[in-house]
Amino acid sequence: MPIPIGMVSSGASESRATVILYDGMEKVVKNESLVIIRNKNGGNVLAVCRGGRGLNENVRTGSFNPGVAYARRGRVPSSAKEYYTFNLE
């Protein structure tokens, strides 16, 4: 039985998609993992995970925010806006 790993984000096409991983799945899903995308129309699509990324809006560079101040002081910023994605091909 397949284990749900996340949700496909907007902008998916017939050949590419990005999945937002459920909390904790970044420890399970690896580069080159095979996954099944279950379409709303009942069809299944086999895809390969390529190009994972970890994102945290609290430590985004380019402008100052409190998360950057925490990082500069060696403290851990909030992980409330932290998420992981994988590109699917």
N, C-alpha and C positions, 0 to 999 in steps of 0.2 A: 504494500500500500504506500503510495507516495506521501511524503511529508510536505505540507504547505510551507514555503520559504518566504513568501512576500506577495506584493501586489504590483502588477504592471502599471507603470505611470502613464500619463497622457503623452501623446506623440508617437505611439507605437505604430509600426508599419508592418507590411507582410514579411519583411526580411530583418527588421531590427526592433528591439524594444529595450526599455530599461525597467528593472524590477527594484522596488524599494523593499529591502529585506525587513522581515519582522524582527523584533527585538531579540537579540541573542543569536540569530541565524548567521551573522558575520563570522562566527566561530565554526560553523558547519559547512557553509558554501565556500568552495575554492574555485580558483581560476580553472577553466576547462571542465567544470561540473556539468553534467547533462541534466536538464530540467524539462518538465512538461508544462506547457502553458495551456490551461483549460479555457477555451473560448466560451463566450456567452451563448453562442449558437450550438454548443454541444460538441464541437470539434476539438481535437488536441493537436498541439504543435510541439515538436521536439526542438529544443534550443540548447546552445552551449553558452555558459557564462564566460565572458571575456571582459577584462578591464573593470575590476571592482574599485570603488571609491568610498572613502569615509568623509562625511561632510559634517561640519559643526558651524552653524551660523553665528555662534557666540565668539568664535575666534577667526572670523573671516578677515583677511587683510584688505587694505585699501582705504579703510576708514577706521576711526577710533571707536571702540565700544568697551564696555566694562570687562568682557571676556578677554580682550587683548591685555588690559591692565592686569588681570589675574595671571595670565600666562607670563607676562614680563616679570612678575614678582615670584615666579616659580610655583604658583598656586594653581589648583585645578579649577577651570571655569565650569559653569553649569553644563550638564550634558542633555538638558531638556530639548535642545534643538539639534541634537546629534543624530545622524542616520547614515545608513550604508546602502549603496546601490551597486548593481552589476549590470553591465550591458549584455544583452542577449542577442545572439546571432543564430 
